[in-house]
């Protein structure tokens, strides 16, 4: 059976350098048989405070508070505001639409379904509520009900047309799905369409074209392609249900196991993802994408030794692009304190792509703090300056490396220039603090540490600066207490 399922997914992890992973999952032309706290709603009026709003003003206040909380991701608190708004203006559908959206984002799909149902009682012609109700049914895995819901809608709304296509694709009516999706492509339709729908519709059309081009009559192939599109467009439940149907018919379908593993990976269900990917490995242990995804699951579970092993296997099998595997190898090696392996990975990254000055930070740091090789750190810092002459960070790195090599005068010059380029670069103030401390200028050192912390209170530079400031402050306080025991301790950063 010929499988040609080119697939691009984005998976973002919160690593030290926050890489964004885009990769081709299934190779082409391959033969295989395989809470912010809730605001106080007290009715008491403090001196100088405005009286509590009533009527439409109070309603609008609730909606605005809900919108602000929703925007920040506090969906449960937002829902509380929207629910209060719905009590104030009982005839409006708006609060129920917003309430449904908040419940949906909070993964409380039953309540979302109830909210959208209530909204439609107020106004049955709203596309937003009809789409929300249908999506809630999908999230609850009520696929037949979702199919019936979208099929009976006659509104010429892009979102509804899109979901009618999605449900046709899920139910195997690919020609009907193609007609729906084609309506949403700008060159096929001169009507103004929201930016969300054409891109998603094109995804399905591309998968359909891929199936035709591959000339593979196996019905599980087109189903797997549709599952891939379901994943890429955020329809998780449809993807999983489709893939399980494929695997019930063909348990050794490798590509289905890979996409199933990725789907669980994207939902942060690490164990389920590994189970699916292990099945794919059993079928084909050389598939690069399988190894890469397994590496991501191990990284998420903080099993860094296994992460390194899987990422190296992915690279050996030809995984591309290579930057993220090397990044995961480097970051994992740092976690297990294998700094030589880490530096090798980071240097390979810089050979391939040195387009961001921040990519030079970790190699310089490792050479200074862990491999005791400041001269090598200077080499990489000089390259950072050469390739990024207008970036303050490059000069900061060079000053840091020179300071580690005992070149204090040169270090001061480069750190000064870093601050000329960026007067708010916390790392430069941190390094100035270290420089002054080396020179015995402790008060100046503390001033710079304090400045670094102020600029970066929750970052690595700010944390290191606070530690250094407190160490110097405690040393100074102990010395003062020896002479004047009654002196008060100065608060630390």
N, C-alpha and C positions, 0 to 999 in steps of 0.2 A: 504494500500500500504506500503510495507516494504522499509524503507529508510536507507541505510548504507553508509554514505558519509563522511568518515574521511577526514578532510581537515586541512592542516597546512599552515598558512599565516604568513608573517613577516611584522609587521607594526612598523616603527620607528618614535618616536616623539622626538623633541628637548626639553627634560625636564631637570631638574637640574642634574639628574644622567644618562641621555641619555639611558633609557632602550630599549632593543630590544625585541619586543613582538612576541613570537611564541606560537600558540595555536591551539588546535583541534576544528574546528568550528562546525562540524556536528557530533553528537554522533553516534556510531555504533549500529546496530541491534535495531532500534527504530521504533515502529509502529506509523504512522501518516498519516492523509489524507490531511493534510495541504500542472656692465660691467667693467671689467677693462677698463680704458680709451683707445681709439684707439691710436696707436703709430703715431707720426707725420710723414707723408709721404712727407714732404717738399723736393724739389729737390735742395735747396740751400746747399752749402758745406761750413761748418764752418772750421775754421783753425784747422788743425790737424786731421780732419775727413777723412775717406776713401771716394773716389768717389763712386757714386751710381753704383750698379752692373747692368749689362745688360745681355740679352740673358738667357741662361740656369741657370747662377748663380742667376740672379734676380728671375727667376721662382722658384728655389729651396728655396730661401730666403722667398718668399711668402708662399710656402707650409709649411716651418718650422714654420713661425710665426702663420699660421693658425692652425697647429697641436698643438702648445703651448697654443693658446687661446681655442681651442676645449677641450684640456685636463683639463683646468681650468673651463670649463663650460660657456665660453663666445662665444656661438654658433653664434650669429649674427655677431660679429666681426671676428670670424673665417671664416664665409661665405664670408665676404668682401675680405679677403686675398685669399681665394680659387678662387673667381671670378676674381680677378686681375691676378692670376696665369693662369687661363684658357684663358685670353686674350693674355698672353705672348706666351704660347705654345698651339696654337689653335688645333693641331692634337691629343693631348693627352686626354685620358679618365680619367686619375687619378684625375685631379682637379674637374671634374664633380662628380666623386664618393664621394670625400670628401665634395664637396659643397652639394650634396644630403644628406649626413649624418648629416651635420651641420643644414640644414633646417629641417630635420626630428626631430632632438633633440630639435630644437626650436619650434616644433609643427607647422611649416609652410609646411604642407604636399603637397599642390599644387606645390610649388616651388621645393620641394624635388622630386616630380614626374617628373617635367620638367628636373631637373638636371640629374636624372638617365636615363631618355629617351635620353637626349643628349649624355650621356656617351655611351649608347648602339649604337648610330649612329657611334661612333668612333670605337667601338669594341663590336660586338654583342655576343661574346663568354664569356663574363665576368660573373661569377656566382655572384659576389658581387653586380654588378649593377642590375642583374635580381632579386635578392632577395630584394634589396632596392626598386626597382620599385614595386614589389608585396606588400611589407610591406606598401608602401605609399598608394597603392590602398586600403588596409585594413584599414589604418588610416582614409581614406576618406569615409569609409563605402561603397566602391564600390565592394561588395562581389562577384558578378557574374564575374566582370572583373578580380578580383584577382584569382578566381577559374580557369578561362580560361587561364590566364597568366601562372600560375604554371603548369597547366595540359599539356600545349604544349611544356614545356621545357624537353629536353632529356639529359641534362648534368647529369653525375653521381657525383654530388656535395652533400655533407652531408646537407648543408643548404637548398638546393632545394628539396632534398628528404624529409627533415623534413617538409617544408611548403606544399609539396604535401600531406603529411599525415595530417597536420593540416586542410587543406581545405577539405580533404575527411571526416575527423571527423565532421567538421562543416556541411557538406552536408549530413550527415547520412550514409555514406558508411564506416562503422566501420571496416569491414574486409579488405578493401583496405588500410585504415589508419593503421591498425595493421601491414600489410605487410611493409609499408613504415617505420614505427617506429622501427620495429624489425631489419631492415637493419642497424640501427644506434647503436644498442647495441653491445658493444665490443665482447662479447662471441659469438655473432651471425655473426660478421663480423670482420675479421682479418685486414682489411684495417685501416690505421691511420685516425682517425676521431677527429675533433676539440672537445675540452672538453665541449663546450656549448651544443652540440646537443644530446649526449646520455642521459644526465640527464633530459632534457626536454622531449625527446621521452619516457623515462621510466615513466614519470609522466602520460602520456596518457595511456600507457599500464597498469599501475597500476589501473587507473580508469576503464578501460575495464574489468580487472580481478575482480574488486570489483563488477561490475554490474553482471557478470556471477555468482559469488559466492553468491550474494544476491537473485538470482532467482526471480527478480521482473520484470514481463513482461511489466510494464508500460513504454512506450517509452519516457515519460517525465523524467523518472529516469536517463536513459543513457544520455539524453540531458543535464540534470542538472550536471551530473558527468563530461561531456565534458566541460560545462561552467566553472566548478570549475578548470579544467585543463587549460582552456584558461586564467583564471585569474592568476593562479600560474605561467604561462609561459609568462605573459606580453601581451597577446592578448586581450586587454580591449574591443575593439569594437565587436569582435566575441562573447565575454562573454555576453555583454549587449544585443546584438541582439538575441542570443540564449535564454537567460533568458526571454526576453519579449515574444518570441514565446511560451515558456512553459507557461507563466502566462496568455497569451491569451486563451490557451486551458484549463488551470487549475488555476484559480485565487487564490485558497486557498492553493497553494503549498508552504508551509512554507520555505522549504530549498532553493527554488529558490529566495524567497524574501531575505533570509539571505545572500546568495552569491551576489545578486544584491546590497544589502546594503554595503557589504564589498568592492565590486568593486568600487562603488562611494567613499567609505571611502579612499581607496587606491589612488584615484585620487584627494583627498582633496575637493571633492564636498559634503560638509557637509550636506546641506539641502536635497539633493537628497538621500544621505545615510540615513538620519533620516526618510524620507518618506518611504523608502523601509523597514527599520527596524521596524517602527511603524506597518506596515502591518503584519510583522512576529509576533510582540507582540500580535496583535489582534487574530491571529490564535492560538498562543501558548505562553501565558505570562510567562511560567515557563522555557523556553529555555535559558540556561545559556549564550550561545554564543551571542544570540541576545542582552541580557542586557549588556554584555561586550562591544560589538561593539557600542551600543548606548552610553555607558560611554565614549568611545574614541571620538565620535563625539562631545559630550558635552565638553570634555576636550579641544579639538581643538578649540571650540568656546568660551573657557574661562568661561563656565558656571560650576563652580567648585562644587557648591552645588548639581546640577543634576548629575555631574560625580560621586560624592560620593554615591548618592542614587543608581545609576545604577550598580556601581561596587559592592556595598554591596548585591544587588539583584543577581548579577552574582555569587558571592561567596555562597550565600544562596542556589542557585540552583545547586551548585556543580561544578562550573567552575574550570578547571585545565589547566595549572599550575596556582598557586595562587599568585606568586610573583608579576606579573605586576599589577593585580587588587589592591593588597595592596600598591604597589608603587604609583599608581594613586590616591588612597584614601589618602595616606600620603601627597603627593605633593599638592593635591587639598585642604586638610585641612590646610596646611601651607598658601595657597593663601587666604583662608577665615579666617585665624588666629585662627583656632580651634586647638591649639597646643596639647591639651590632646588627641584628636582623631589622630592627626598626629603621636605622639609618640607611641601610641598603634599600629598603622599600621607599623611603622618602626621597632618596637621591634618584631612584628610577623615575619617580613621579616628576621631579624637576627636569630630568632629561627629556621627558615626553611633553611636559607642559609647565612652563614657568610663568604663565601669563598673570598670575596673582602674586603680589609680593608676600602675602601671608603664608604662602606655601614654603617660604624659606625659614619661617619661625622655628619649626620643630627641629630641622637639621641643625641649626645654629644652637638651639637649646641643648640638644643631646650632646653635641661635641663639647659644649662648655661644661654642662652640669654632670654628665654621665660618662663620657669617654675621655675627659681630660685632654682634649686636643683643641686648644683655642686657635691654633694656626689654621686648622681645617675650618673652624667656624668663621675665621676671617675670610677665607677663600669664598665660602658660600655667601657671606654678607656682602663682600665686594661685588659678587655677581648680582646680588639683589639690587645694589645701587646702580650697577651698570645697566641692568635691564629695566629698572624702574627709577630713573633719576629724579622724578618729581614726587616720589612717595616717601613720606616721613619715616615709615617703618623700616625701609632699607637702611637709612642712616642710623636709626636707633639700633638695628641689629649690628651694624658695623661698629658703632660705639661700644656696645655690649661686648662684642668679641674682642675688641682692642683692649678694653678694660680688663678682661680675663687674661689677656696676654701681657699685662703690665704696661701697656702703652696709654697711660692716663691722659697725657696732653692731647694726643690724637683722638682719644675717646671723647673728651670734653668737646672738642671741635665738632665732631659728628653728632653728638647728642644735642648740641646747641642748634645745629642746622636742622635736625629733625624737628625741633620745636619752632623753628622759623617756618617750616612747611606746615606744621600742625601744632598749634600752641596748646591743644587739649589732648595730646597723645600721652595717656597715663603711663605706658611702658617706658617712655623717655624719662619721665619724672622718677619712676622707680629706679631706673639705672643711674640717674643723677644722684639719687639718695645713696645708692651703693658706692658711687664714685666718691662722694663727699665723706662717707663713712671710712673708706680706705685712706683718705687723706686726713682723717681725724677731726673733720669738721662736723661734729655730731649734731649741732643745732640746725645747720643747713641740711644735713641728711634727713633729719626728722621733718623739716618743712617740706622737702620734696616727697618723702613718703606720704605725708599727709595729703599733699596735693594729688598724688597718684590715686590714693584711696578715694578722695572726693570725686575725681573724674570717673573712677571705675569701681564703685563700691561692691559690686557683685561679680566682678570678673577676676581672672587669674592675676592680672597685674595689681589690681586693688587689694586682693587678698594677701598677696605676698608683701605689698607695701605696708598693710596693717600689721602683719606679723613682725616686720622689721621695725616699724615705729614702736610697737608695744615692747619689743625686746630692748630697744634703746631707752624708752621711757622708764621701764622697770629698772634698768641698770642705773639710770640717773637718779631715780627715786630712792633706790637702796643706798646709793652713795650719800644723798642728802639726808636720809634718815639716820645714817651713822653719826652725822654731825648735829642734826636737828630732828630728833625723833618725833616732835609734835607736828611736823609739816604734813599737810594733807596730800594724798596721792592724786595726781592729775588724771582725769578720766582718759582711758585709752580710746583709740579709734574704734 
